[in-house]
Amino acid sequence: MDNLHERRRWYALALLCSAQFIVVLDSSVINVALPSIGHAFGVGQQALAWVVSSYVLAFGGFLLLGGRLADLLGRRRMFMVGLVLFGVASLVGGFADSAGVLIAARVTQGLGAAVLSPSAMSIITVTFQDGAERNRAYAAWGAVGGAGGAAGVVLGGVLTQYVGWQWVLWINVPIVAVCALLVVPLLAETRAGSPTRVFDFAGAVTVTVGLTMLVYALIEAPGVGWGSVQTVGSLLGVLVLLTAFVVIERRSQAPLVDLGIFRIRTLTGANVVGTIAGGIVVPMFFFLSLYMQNVLHFDAITTGLCLVPMCVVTFGTSLGLGSTLVTKLGYKPVLALGMALLAAGLAWFGQASPSGSFLGDLFGPGLVAGAGLGLVFAPLFVAASAGVSWQQAGLASGLINTSQQLGGALGLAVLSSIAFALIGQRTDASPEVLTGGYTAAFFGTAVLAALGLLVTVTVIRTRDSRTHVRMSRETVSHRSS
C-alpha cells in the first residue's frame, strides 16, 4: 500500500507538470501563428498584439487571487476550475470568427492559468515532504516551465504550417481532457483551515485591478512612451490601488494576503530573484527569436529547433543536477551558481555578429545559459516556500508566480524600449543596426542576472539554506531506515 501511495504521488506530479506545460506553452505558441491570424481576420498589428497581451494581462493580474482562492476553497477544486476554464477557452478560441472573440478567449485562458498554476504548485508543496523529494518535484516543475517556451515556438510553427492556426489552441483540449479525468483519482483535496468565513473582497478587488493595471502599463509603455499621459497615469493608478490594498490588508480580519509572510526574509529574497528571473527569460527568448529570424533569416520552425539544445540542457540540468545539488548544498549556493552561469551565457549572446551563425554565435552561449536556467528553477521554488506554513502554500505559490510574470512584463517592456530605440523606426534596418539593438538587450539581461546573483548572496539567508540541507539529510535517513 505504501508503494502504491508513493507511485500515486509521482503520477500526480506528472499530471500537475502536464497542466503547467500547456500554461507556459500558450505564452509562446500563439506568436508564430499571428501572421495567419491577421490574414484570417483582416486585422493589423495592434489587434494581433492584444492576442498575445490579453493572455499575459489576465494571467499576471489574477495570479495572487488564484493562489489564495486555492488555499481557502480547496486546492484540487481550484485546479479543476482553472483546468476547465483553460480548456473551454482554448476550444472556443479555435472556433473564433473574429479577433474580438479570439481575444476574449485568450483572456479566459489567462484567467484559467492564473487559477491553475498556483493551485498546482501549492499541491506540490503540500504533497511532497520538505527536503529531497520536494526538491525533485520542484526541479521537474521548473524544467517543464523552462521547456514550454521553446516548445511553443516549434509546435506553433509546425501546427500553423501544416494544419492551421486554430490547432495552436485546440492542441490544449485533449491534454486538458486527460488531465481532468485524472484529477480525482490522483489528487487529494486540501485547504487551509480558517477561523472565519469572511472573504476579503476589498483586498481582492484592489490587488487584482492594481496588478492588472500594472501589467497593462508595462505592455503598452514601449508603444506609447514611458513619459506619456497613459503610462504615467496608469502607474499612478497602480500606486494608489496597491497602497489601498496594503491599508486594507492591515485592517482586515481575514486578509487575502497576510503581509506578515514578507517577514520571512528568504521568501522575500526569492520573490525578488523570481522577478529578476522573469525579466531575464522572457526577453531572452524574445530577442533570440528576433535575431534568428531578422538577422540570420531563419524561418519560424528552424528558429524553434535552434532553441531545442538550450532547452534540453535546461531540462536535463534541472532534473538531473539541480535537485541533487539543492539537497546536498542548499538552495542558496545553487541559485547563485545558476545566476552566475546565466550572466555569463547572456553576456556571450551579446557578442553575436550581424553575419553570424547558429554554431558560431548561439550554440555555445545557449548551453551555458540553459545550464544556468536549469540551476535556477528548483532552488528558486524551494526558497520561495521556505518557512511557509501548510495553510499558506497557495499564497506563497501565487506570490512567486506573480513575481515571475511581472518580471517578464517589466523586463520585456524596458529592454525592448532600449533595443528599439537603438534600431529606430525603419522597417528596412540593416543587419548591423538590428544586431546592435538585440545585443544591447542581451547585455541588459546579463546585468539583470548579475543583479539576481547579488540579491541571492545578500538577501537569502545562508542559515535557512543550511537548515534545508540538514532537513533533507534527516528525511533521507528516516526514509532509508
N, C-alpha and C positions, 0 to 999 in steps of 0.2 A: 504493500500500500504506500509506503514511503517513497519507493521508486516511482510509482505511478504519480504521486503528488509532485515529485521532483521534475519528472518529464512534463507534466502539465504546466508548470511554471515557465519552462523554457519554450513550450509551444505557445503559451500566452505572450511571451516576449516576441516571438516571430510574428504573431498577429498584430501586436502593437507597432512593431517596426514596419510591417507592411502598410499599415494605415499612415504612419508618419512619412513613408516613402512617397505616397501619392500626394500628400500635402506639400512636400518640398518640390516634387516633380512639377506640380502645377504652377509653381512660381516661375519656371523657365520654359516649360513645354510649349506654351502658347506663343512665345516670341517668334519662333521660326514660322508659325502659321499666319502671322499678321498680314503679310502681303496678300495671301489668298483670301483672308477675311475681308480686307479692304476692297478687293476686287469683287467679292461676292455681294457685299452690301453697298458698294459705291460710296464709301466714306473715306475721309482724309486722315492725316497723321494724328490730329488732335483726338478724334474718336478712337482710333486704334490705341493711342497711348492709354486711354481710360480702360480699355480691355485688360491691360496689364495692371494699371494702377488701382483699379477698383478692388481687385483681389487683395493686394497689399494693404490697402486702406482699411478694409473690413477686418482682415487678419490681425494687423498690428493694433487696431483700435480696440478690439474686443477681447484680446488675449487675457488681460488681467481679470476681467469679469468672468471669462470662461473658466479660468483656473479656480477662482473662488467658488463659483457655482458647483464645480466638481466636488469640492470639499463639503459643501453644505447639502447638496441634493443627491449626492451619490456619484462616485467616480465612474463606475460601469455604466450607469444610466446616462450620464452626460456624454460619455464616449460614444454610446449608441446614438444619441441625439445628433452629435456632431457628424458621425459617420453617415447617417441617413440624410441630413441636410446636404452634405457634400455630394453624395451620390445622386440625389434628386436634381440638385443644381447642375451637375455635370450632364445628366441626361437631357434636361431642358435646354441647356446651353448649346448642345449639339444640334437640337431641332430649331434653334433660334432663326427667325425670319427677318430680323433687323438687328442693327448694332445695339439699340436700346435694350432689347430683350437679352442679348448676349451679355451686356454689361451688368444687367440686373442679376443674371445667373452667376456671374463672376463675383458679385457682392455676396450672394448667398453662399457660394463656395467658400469665400473668405470667412464668413460667419461660422460655417461648419468647421473649418480648420481651426478657428480661434477657440472653439469648444473642444474639438477632438484632440488637438495636440497637447495642451496642458493636462487634460484628463488622462491621456495615455502615459505621459511622463510621471504623473503622480501615482498612477497604478504601479509603475515600475518601482517607485520609491517605497511604496508600502508592501509590495510583493516580495522584493529581494532584500535580504538582510544586509545591513550596513557592513561593508568590508569587501572581500574579494569578489563575491558573487554579484553584488550591486555594481562594482567596478566593471565587471564583464558585461553586465546588462547595459550600463551607460555607454560602454565602448561600442556595443552593437548599435545602440540608438544613434550615437554620434556618427558612426560610419555610414549608416543608411542616409542620414541627413546630408553628409558630405557628398555621397554619390548621386543623390537625387537631382541636384542642379545640372550636372553634366549629362546625366541620363536623359533629362528633359530635352536638351539640345539635340541629342542623337535621335531620340524617339520622335520628337516633334518633326524633325526633317524627314524621317522615313515615312511616318504616317501621312504627313501633308503631301508628300510627293507621290505616294503610291495608292492611298485610299481616300484622301480628302481631309481637310482641316477639322471637320466635325469629330474625327476619331481622336484628336488630342484631348477631347473632353470625354468621349464615350469610352475610352480605354479605362477610365476610372470605375465605370459602372460594374463590370464583372468582379473587379477586385473588391469593391465595396460590398457587393452581394455576398461573396465568400466570407469576408471579414464579419459581416453582420450575422451570418449563420453560426459563426464560431464564438461569438461574444459570450453567450450564456454558458455554453459548456466549458469555456476556458477561463473566464474572468469571474472572480468573486466580487460581490458588491461591498464597498466600503465607503464610509462617510465620516466626517468629523462630528463628534458629539458636541452639541451646542446647548448651553443652559437656557437660551431664549430662541424663539422662532421669529423674532423681528428681523426683517431683511433691510439692509442699509440701502434703500432706494436712492436717496440723495447722493450718497457716495458713488453708487454705481453709475448714475447719470453723469455726474461731473467728471469722473475719471475716464469713462468711455468716450464722452464727447471731447474731452481735453486731449486724449491720446489720438483720437481720430483726426481732430483738427491739426495736431502736431504732424502726423504722417502726411496729411494733405498739404500743409505748408511746405514740408520738405520735398514732396514730389513736384510741386508747382514752382518752387523757388528758382530752379535753373532757367525755366522758360520766361517767367515774368520779372525776374530780377530780385536779388536779396534785399534791395532797398526800396522795393515797390510798396505801394499802399497795401496791396493784397497780402504780401508776405509779412510785413511789419504788423499789420492789423491782426492777421491770423496768429502770429506768435504772441502778441499781447493778449489775445483772447485765451490762448493756451495757458499763459502765465496766470491769468485771473482764475480760470477754471481749476487748474491744479492747485493753486493756493487755497481756493474754496474747498477743494477735496481734502487737503490736509487739515483744515479747520474742522470740517465735518467729521473726519475720522477721529480726531482727538476728542470730540464731544459725543460720539455715537456709543450707545450701549453695546451694540453688536456690529463693529466696523467691518466693512467689506475687506479692508486691508489693515491688519494690526501693524501699525507703524513701528511697534517695538521690535519687529523682525529685523529691522535695519540696525539694531544694536549688535547683531551678530556680525562682527567685523569681516569675517571670511566670506559670508554670504554677500555682504555689500561689495566687497572687493571683486568677487566672482561676477556679480552683475555688471560692474564697471568694465571688467575684462570682456564679458559677454557682449556688451555694447560695442567695444572696440573690435572684437572678432567679427561681429555682423558688418561693421563698417569696413572690414577688410575683404571678406569673402564675396559679398555681392558686387562691389566694384571690380574685384579681380577677375571674376568670370565675365563680367560685362565688357571690360576693356580687352581681355584676351580674345573674346569673340569678335570685337570690332577690328582689332589688329589683324587677325587671321583673315577676315572677310574683306576689309577695306584696303589693307596694305599687301598682304600675301595673296589676296584674291582666291581664297578657298571658298567652296560652296558650303551651305549650311551643314550638310551631312559630314563632309570632311572636317569641318570645324569641330563638330561634336566628337568625331572619332579621335581627333588630336588631343582632346581633353581626357580621353579614357585612361592613358597611362598615369596621369596625375591622380585621377580618382581611384584607380586600382591601388596605387601606393597609399592614398589616404585611407581607403577601406582596410587594406591589409595591415597598415601600421596601427590603426585604431583597434582592430580586433586582435591582432597577433602580438602587439607590443604595448600599446597604451595602457590597457587594463592591468597587465602584469607589472609594468613599471609603477603604476599608481599604488598597487598593492605592496610592492617592495620598498619604494622610495617615498611615497606620499604624493599627493596631488600638486603641491606647490612646485617642487623641482621639475616635475614632468611638464606642467603647464609653462614654466619658464623656458624649458628646452624647446617646446613646441613654438612658442612665440619667437625665440631666437632663430630657429630654422625658417619660420615664416618670413621674418625680416630679411634674412639672407636671400631666400628664394625670390622675394619680391624686388629687392634691390637688383638682383641678377636679371629679372624680367625688364627692369628699367634700362638695361643695356641693349635692348632689341634694336635691330637695324632696319632702315627702310627697304633694304634689299636682302632681308634676312630669309631664314628658312625654319621649318619646324625643328629639325635636328640641331641646327646651329644656334637658334635663339630661344627655343621654347622647351625642348625636351629636358635638358639638364635642370634649369630652374623649376620646371614643373615637378620634377621628382623631389627636389628639396622642399618646395612649398607644400607639396602633397604630404610629405612626411611630417612637416610642421603641423598641418591641419589635423592629421591623424593623432598627433600627440596633444592637441588642444582640447578636443571634444570630451573625451572621458574625464580628465581631471576637472574640466570646467563644470560639468554637470554634478560631479561629486562635491566640489567646493560649494556650488550653489545650493546644495541641500544640507550642507554641514551645520549641525546644531539645530536643525529644524524639527519640530515635533511632528509626530504622525498626523496630528489634526491639521497641520498647515502645509501638507505636502502639495496640495493643489495650488495654494498661493505661491509657494516657492517655485513651482513649475511654471506658473503664469508669469512670474517676475523674470525668470531667466529667458523665457521665450520672448517676452515683450522687449527685454533689453536687446536681444539679437535682432528683432525686427526693426526697432527704432534705430539701432546702429546701422543696419543695412540701408535704411531710407536716408539717414543723415550722411553716411559715408558716400553713397552714390550721388546725392544732391551736391555735396561740397566738391567732390573730386571731378564730377562731370562738369561742374561750372568752371573749374580750373582748366581742365583739358580742353573744353570747347572755346574758352576764352583765348587759348593759345592757337587753336585751329582756325577760329574765325567763323564767319557765316557762309563762306564759299562752299558750294557743293562739289567743286572740282579741285579741292585742295590736293596738293602734291603728296606723294608718299612720305616725303621728308617732313612736311608740316603735320600730317596726320600722326606719324610716329612720334614727333616731338610732344604732341598733346597726350598721346596714350602713355608714353614712358613717364611723363610728369605725374600721371595718375598712379602708375606703378610705384614710383618713388614716394608718393603720398601714402600709399598703403604700407610701404616699408616703414615709414615714420610712425604710422599707427601701430604696427607690430612692435616697434621698439618701445612705444608708449605702453602697450599692453604688457611687455616684459617688465617695465619699471613698476607698473601698478601691481603686478603679480609679486614682485620681490618685496615691495614696501608695504602693501596693504594686507594681503592674505597672510594669516598668521602661520608661522612655522610650527608653533606648538600644536595648532589644530591639525596640521598635516601629519605631524609625527604621531599624534593621538590616533589618527585614522590608520596609520601603519600598524600600530600596536593592536588596535581592534581587529584589523584584518588578519593578523597573525593568530590572535586568540580565536577568531572564528574558524580559521582553517584548522587549528589544533583541535578545537572542540568537535568539528565535523569528522576529522580523521579518527578521533578516539571513540 
